[in-house]
Amino acid sequence: MSKAASDIILRPIFTEKSSTRLQGEGTDAGGHRLERIRERGVQPRPKYVFEVAPGANKIEIRQAFEAMFEGAKVTSVRTMNMRGKKRRMGRFLGRRPHWKKAIVEVAGSPIDVAQGV
């Protein structure tokens, strides 16, 4: 890994949706209710959402997360490119910048993400 971990993982994203993923409530990525999944004996894993560098790939994100939070074992990384929204400032039309989002799934107990980044 040639880049520092702080150059790859830029900031955590704390939204209502990302906090329910962390707590393991609601639905999983496929839209299934988590109560049904728990009835089958499968425990959902905590997921964390980050803004990452646009050029970072999944392997670099995994290594950066494990370097920032020692003892955390990443099971999966999902990435998506988010388009910048159009914004209006008076009569002028502008655009927010495009950015990349990563959802990191961790095995084991939840960790304090706000402390590490």
Secondary structure in CASP SS format (residue, H / E / C, confidence):
PFRMAT SS
TARGET T0000
AUTHOR 0000-0000-0000
METHOD secondary structure of the structure
MODEL  1
M C 1.00
S C 1.00
K C 1.00
A C 1.00
A H 1.00
S H 1.00
D H 1.00
I H 1.00
I E 1.00
L E 1.00
R E 1.00
P E 1.00
I C 1.00
F C 1.00
T C 1.00
E H 1.00
K H 1.00
S H 1.00
S H 1.00
T H 1.00
R H 1.00
L H 1.00
Q H 1.00
G C 1.00
E C 1.00
G C 1.00
T E 1.00
D C 1.00
A C 1.00
G C 1.00
G C 1.00
H C 1.00
R E 1.00
L H 1.00
E H 1.00
R H 1.00
I H 1.00
R H 1.00
E H 1.00
R C 1.00
G C 1.00
V C 1.00
Q C 1.00
P C 1.00
R C 1.00
P C 1.00
K E 1.00
Y E 1.00
V E 1.00
F E 1.00
E E 1.00
V E 1.00
A C 1.00
P C 1.00
G C 1.00
A C 1.00
N C 1.00
K H 1.00
I H 1.00
E H 1.00
I H 1.00
R H 1.00
Q H 1.00
A H 1.00
F H 1.00
E H 1.00
A H 1.00
M H 1.00
F C 1.00
E C 1.00
G C 1.00
A C 1.00
K E 1.00
V E 1.00
T E 1.00
S E 1.00
V E 1.00
R E 1.00
T E 1.00
M E 1.00
N E 1.00
M E 1.00
R C 1.00
G C 1.00
K C 1.00
K E 1.00
R E 1.00
R E 1.00
M E 1.00
G C 1.00
R C 1.00
F E 1.00
L E 1.00
G E 1.00
R E 1.00
R C 1.00
P C 1.00
H C 1.00
W E 1.00
K E 1.00
K E 1.00
A E 1.00
I E 1.00
V E 1.00
E E 1.00
V E 1.00
A E 1.00
G C 1.00
S C 1.00
P C 1.00
I C 1.00
D C 1.00
V H 1.00
A H 1.00
Q H 1.00
G H 1.00
V C 1.00
END
